[in-house]
């Protein structure tokens, strides 16, 4: 993206966005005047009951959907003004996606699955392979490069998905229920990996219904009925010197 950060320093600058869906003769306000500002390097969890609007908000932040009204700027670029080709480029170059269901190609090995965003970006084959291998090493799967998804455990598949999300060096990592299909022990391992990704300076936003997962983030935004109900930091302030 050619534009720089927005004036207030936010990576994500959402102002009064609304998303209205037509359901037959009625209108459903999935988002009803949401404003949200996320700075580079923040680690944010989005929570809320079913129907609260959290998935709709995630889709808009991920440029998979556009708001009915209001403003969404990503790194200073107004997303509502972009056409489909530009949105596809932004998704590929600026956003890394981690899904509950992994979304891996079943017939491709781990290396090729991680390479995919680089293929879409038109990177040379040698660079793609080197970068994909480095990402698999980073998530602890350097010895699984030629394993297909059905030869990997659920946790290993999610690690492949995380490597794929990071391979393009995105501005933003979006994780949608990243532990939803994993057992408790494996879920903790994946959250430790996301913690590490955040500590490296990556901006991470995750949607979760699990309180213990959300509490690992540095900030929790709760939605209800399409509006932000609360927005709080999970970090405790350091005690003042005596």
C-alpha positions in Angstrom: 0.0 0.0 0.0 1.4 3.4 -0.9 -0.3 5.4 1.8 1.4 5.9 5.2 0.0 5.5 8.6 -3.1 7.5 9.5 -2.8 10.9 11.2 -3.4 9.5 14.7 -0.8 6.8 14.3 -3.2 3.9 14.1 -2.6 0.9 11.9 -6.4 0.4 11.9 -8.6 3.4 12.1 -12.3 2.5 12.1 -14.8 5.3 12.6 -18.6 4.9 13.0 -18.9 1.9 10.7 -22.2 0.3 10.1 -23.0 -3.0 8.3 -26.6 -3.6 7.3 -27.8 -6.9 5.8 -31.1 -7.2 3.9 -32.9 -10.2 5.3 -36.1 -10.4 3.1 -38.1 -7.4 3.9 -36.2 -6.5 7.1 -32.8 -5.0 7.7 -30.3 -6.4 10.2 -27.7 -4.1 11.7 -24.7 -6.4 12.2 -22.5 -3.4 13.1 -24.2 -0.3 14.5 -21.7 2.6 14.8 -18.4 0.9 15.7 -15.3 2.9 16.1 -12.0 1.1 16.8 -8.4 2.2 16.6 -5.5 -0.3 16.7 -1.9 0.8 16.8 1.0 -1.1 15.2 2.2 -3.9 17.4 -1.0 -4.2 19.5 -2.3 -7.6 20.5 -6.1 -7.4 20.6 -8.8 -10.0 21.3 -12.4 -9.5 20.1 -15.1 -11.2 22.1 -18.9 -11.3 22.1 -21.9 -13.7 22.0 -23.2 -15.2 18.8 -24.8 -12.5 16.7 -22.8 -9.7 18.4 -21.0 -8.7 15.2 -17.6 -9.9 15.9 -17.3 -12.1 12.7 -18.7 -9.2 10.6 -16.1 -6.8 12.2 -13.3 -9.4 11.5 -14.4 -9.7 7.9 -14.3 -6.0 7.4 -10.9 -5.6 9.1 -9.7 -8.4 6.9 -11.0 -6.7 3.7 -13.3 -9.7 3.1 -16.3 -7.4 3.3 -16.9 -3.6 3.2 -19.0 -1.5 5.6 -22.3 -0.1 4.5 -21.2 3.3 5.9 -18.5 4.8 8.0 -14.7 4.8 7.5 -12.1 2.0 7.6 -8.5 3.0 7.0 -5.7 0.4 7.0 -2.3 2.1 7.2 -4.0 5.3 6.1 -5.7 3.9 3.0 -9.5 4.2 2.9 -10.7 0.6 2.2 -14.2 1.5 1.0 -12.6 3.3 -2.0 -10.7 0.2 -3.2 -12.0 -2.0 -6.0 -12.0 -5.9 -5.8 -8.5 -6.2 -7.4 -7.0 -3.8 -4.9 -8.7 -5.5 -2.0 -7.3 -8.8 -3.1 -3.8 -7.3 -3.3 -4.3 -5.8 0.2 -5.4 -9.1 1.6 -2.4 -10.9 0.1 0.3 -8.3 1.0 -1.0 -6.7 4.2 -3.0 -9.3 6.1 -2.1 -12.8 7.3 -5.2 -15.0 8.1 -5.3 -17.9 10.6 -8.6 -19.8 10.5 -10.2 -22.3 13.0 -10.4 -24.9 10.2 -6.8 -24.3 9.0 -7.9 -23.9 5.3 -4.9 -25.8 3.9 -4.8 -27.4 0.5 -5.2 -31.1 1.2 -3.0 -32.4 -1.7 -0.2 -29.9 -1.1 2.7 -30.4 1.3 3.4 -28.0 4.1 6.0 -26.1 2.1 3.7 -25.5 -0.8 0.8 -24.4 1.5 3.1 -21.8 3.1 4.4 -20.7 -0.3 0.9 -19.8 -1.6 0.7 -16.1 -0.6 4.2 -15.7 -2.2 3.0 -17.4 -5.4 0.0 -15.0 -5.6 2.4 -12.1 -5.0 4.5 -13.2 -7.9 7.7 -13.9 -6.0 10.5 -16.0 -7.6 10.5 -19.7 -6.9 13.8 -19.8 -5.1 12.8 -16.9 -2.8 9.5 -18.5 -2.1 11.0 -21.8 -1.0 13.6 -20.2 1.2 11.1 -17.9 2.9 8.5 -20.7 3.3 11.2 -23.0 4.9 12.3 -20.2 7.2 8.7 -19.7 8.4 8.2 -23.5 9.0 11.4 -23.5 11.0 10.1 -20.6 13.0 6.9 -22.4 14.0 8.8 -25.6 14.8 8.0 -27.6 11.7 11.3 -27.6 9.8 11.2 -31.4 9.7 7.7 -31.5 8.3 8.1 -29.5 5.1 7.0 -32.4 2.8 4.1 -33.7 4.9 0.6 -33.2 3.6 -2.1 -32.0 6.0 -3.5 -35.5 6.5 0.0 -36.5 7.8 0.0 -33.8 10.4 -1.8 -33.4 13.7 -4.3 -30.6 14.3 -1.7 -28.5 16.1 0.8 -29.0 13.3 -1.7 -28.0 10.7 -2.4 -24.8 12.6 1.3 -24.1 12.8 1.5 -24.5 9.0 -1.4 -22.0 8.8 0.4 -19.6 11.0 3.6 -19.9 8.9 1.5 -19.2 5.8 -0.1 -16.1 7.5 3.4 -14.7 8.3 5.2 -15.6 5.1 4.5 -12.3 3.3 5.5 -10.1 6.3 2.0 -8.7 6.7 1.1 -5.5 8.6 -1.7 -7.4 10.4 -2.3 -11.0 11.6 -6.0 -12.0 12.0 -6.8 -15.2 13.9 -10.4 -16.4 13.9 -10.9 -18.9 16.8 -7.3 -20.2 16.3 -7.7 -22.8 19.1 -11.3 -23.8 18.3 -10.5 -27.2 16.7 -7.7 -28.1 19.1 -7.5 -29.9 22.4 -6.5 -27.9 25.5 -2.8 -28.7 25.5 -2.4 -28.1 21.8 -4.4 -24.9 22.1 -2.0 -23.6 24.8 0.9 -24.4 22.5 -0.7 -22.4 19.6 -1.4 -19.5 21.9 2.2 -19.5 23.1 3.2 -19.2 19.5 0.8 -16.3 18.9 2.2 -14.7 22.1 5.7 -15.0 20.5 4.5 -13.6 17.2 3.1 -10.6 19.1 6.3 -10.1 21.1 8.2 -9.8 17.8 6.3 -6.7 17.1 3.5 -8.1 14.9 0.0 -6.6 15.2 -2.3 -9.5 16.1 -6.1 -9.5 16.3 -7.9 -12.6 17.4 -11.6 -13.5 17.6 -12.4 -15.9 20.4 -15.2 -17.0 22.7 -12.7 -18.4 25.3 -11.9 -16.0 28.2 -8.5 -17.7 28.9 -7.5 -17.2 25.3 -8.6 -13.5 25.3 -6.8 -12.8 28.5 -3.5 -13.5 26.8 -4.0 -10.6 24.5 -3.1 -7.1 25.8 -6.5 -5.6 25.0 -10.0 -7.1 24.9 -12.9 -5.5 23.0 -16.3 -6.9 23.7 -19.2 -6.5 21.3 -22.9 -6.9 21.9 -25.7 -6.2 19.4 -23.3 -4.7 16.9 -21.8 -2.2 19.3 -18.7 -2.1 21.4 -19.7 -2.9 25.0 -16.3 -2.5 26.5 -12.7 -2.0 25.6 -10.0 -2.6 28.2 -6.4 -3.3 28.6 -5.3 -6.6 30.3 -2.0 -5.2 31.4 -1.7 -4.0 34.9 0.1 -0.7 35.4 3.5 -0.8 37.0 3.5 0.3 40.6 4.7 3.9 41.2 8.1 4.2 42.8 8.0 4.9 46.6 
